[in-house]
Amino acid sequence: MTNIKNILIVSFVIFSCMFTPVIGAAAENEIHIADKSGDWGHPSPYLAYGRGPGYLRMHFIFDTLVWKDENSDDVPLLAENWEYITEEEDYVFNLVKNAKWHDGEPVTANDVAFTIEYMKEHPYGWVVLDSVDRGEAVDDHTVKIYMSGPYAPFMEDIGGTMPILPEHIWKNVENPMDYM
């Protein structure tokens, strides 16, 4: 019985080694967010794992308009300041002027407006945009977000959660679940 068990173990090891290059070649072009504590998904808002630090690590690549400080107050991130226009129930964000994407292209108000439209067409699990009518670039660094009605948690649920996408890259992505 021990001989059969040893033969099976050796056969399994040999078989595994034979197919490791094939498995490795298939995964060679995939990029994951990972460290010694685990694999947290692909570096894409749509493919990063929601468990553990997946969202936070994806956030190192795709910033939001605002973030929270240690007191849970909104603080600038891609937006250096913002205003809620009560009469219109709209938000105006003035973006940081020197923000750039990883490829050196500038982050613009068009990227924010594009992200809203893209995520309305391709829903993103962490952000519900039912309360947002549209985004509009007022100029290169100012975006106005038109609301379809009042939404009290806008700053937290959208302003501080929606990862801004680079339009020059994502405009050609038809299915975000296939894009890495």
N, C-alpha and C positions, 0 to 999 in steps of 0.2 A: 504493500500500500504506500509506503514511503517513497519508493521508486516512482510510482505513478504521480504522486504529488509533486515530487521534484521535477519530473519531466514536464508536467503542466506549468509549473512556475517558470522554468527555463523557457518553455515554448511561448508563454505570455510575454516575457521580457524581450525575447527575440522578435516576436510579432510587433510589439509596441515600438521597438527601435526601428523596425522597417518602415513604419508609417509616420514616425515623428517628423521627418523632413517634409512630408506632404502636408501634415497639419500645420507645421511651422510656416510653410510657403503660403498657405491659404490665409493665415493670420498676419503675414509679414507686412501688409499694407494697412492694417488696422492700428489705430492709436487709441489707447485707453488712459484714463486718469487713474493712476494706481500708485501705491507706495507699499511699504512693508506691512501695513495694516489691511490691505486688500485692494481689490479692483473696484473702482467707483463709476465705471461706465466710460463712454466715449466723450471727448471734449466738445459736446454739442448740447445746446439747451434741450433738445428733444431726446437725446440718448443718454444723458448723465443719469445715474441712478439717484432716485429720491431718498434712498436710505443712507444712513451714515453721512459722511461729508461730501457725497456726490454733488449736490447742488452748490455747496459752498466752494468746492474746488472748480466747478464749471464756471462759477462766478469770477474766478481769477482771469478768465478769458473774455467773458461777456459781462460787462458792467451793467448796472441798473442806473436810473436817474438819481436816486437817493439811496442812502443806507441808514442804519440805526447806530446810534452811539451807545455807550454803556448805560445811559439813562432811558433808552428806547426813544430818543428824540430823533427826528429826521435830520440827516446831515448831508451836505453836498457830496455827490460822487461824479457822475457825468454832467449833472446840472449844478452850476455854481450858485444859482438861486432860482426861485420860482414864486409864482403868485397864483392865488385862486381868485377868479373874478366872480364875485357873488352874484351880480346881476345876470351874468351869462351862464353861470355854473360851469365854467371852463377853467382850465389850468394853462398857464404859460410858463415854460421852462427855458431859462437861458443856459446854454451849454458851456462847459469849459472850452475855451478857444484852442488850447494846445493839445487836446486829447487826440490820440491817433490809434488806429487799428494795428494789429501785430505786423501787418505788411507795410506800414508807414502811411497809409491813406488817412486823411483826417476824418474824425467822427463829426457828422453834421446832423442838423435838424431833419434832413431828408431820411437819415438812417432811423430816427425815432418814428417819423410818420410811416415809413416803410414797415417797420417792425409791427406797428399796430395793425396795419392792413394785412400783413403776412400772417400774424397770429390770429386774426379774425378768420382768415381763410383756412389756416392750418392750426387749429386750437392747440395751445400749449397747456399742459396739465396743471401748472402752478398758477396760471393767470386766467381769469374769466373776464373777457372784454365786453360783456353784454351792456354795461353801463357807458361804454365809450362809443361815440358816433364815429369819430375819425381823428386823425392827427394831421396837422398842416404845418409845413415849414414856412415860417414868416420870413426868415432870412437864414443864412448858413448856420447860425448858432442859436436861433430862437424857434421853438416849436410850440404851437398851440394845440391843446388836446380838447376837442369838443366832446362834451358829455351828452348822452341821450337822456340823462336825468341825474338827480343827485345820487352820490355814492360816497357815503361817509368814510369807508376804509380805503379810498382811492390811493392815498400816498403809501400805505403799507402794502395793499394787495396788488397794486399795479406799479406805482412809482418806485417802490423799493423791492419789487419781485420780478418784474418783466425784464429779462435780459435783452439789451439792445443788440440788434443784428446788423452787420455791415451790409448795406444794400448792394454794394458793388459785387459782393460774393453771393449773397442769398437770393438775389432776384432771379437767378437761373436754377434755383433748387425747387423742383416740382414736388418732391416728396421728402419732407425733413426727416422722416424715419429711415430713409435710405442714405442720407448724406452724413458723411463723417469727415 
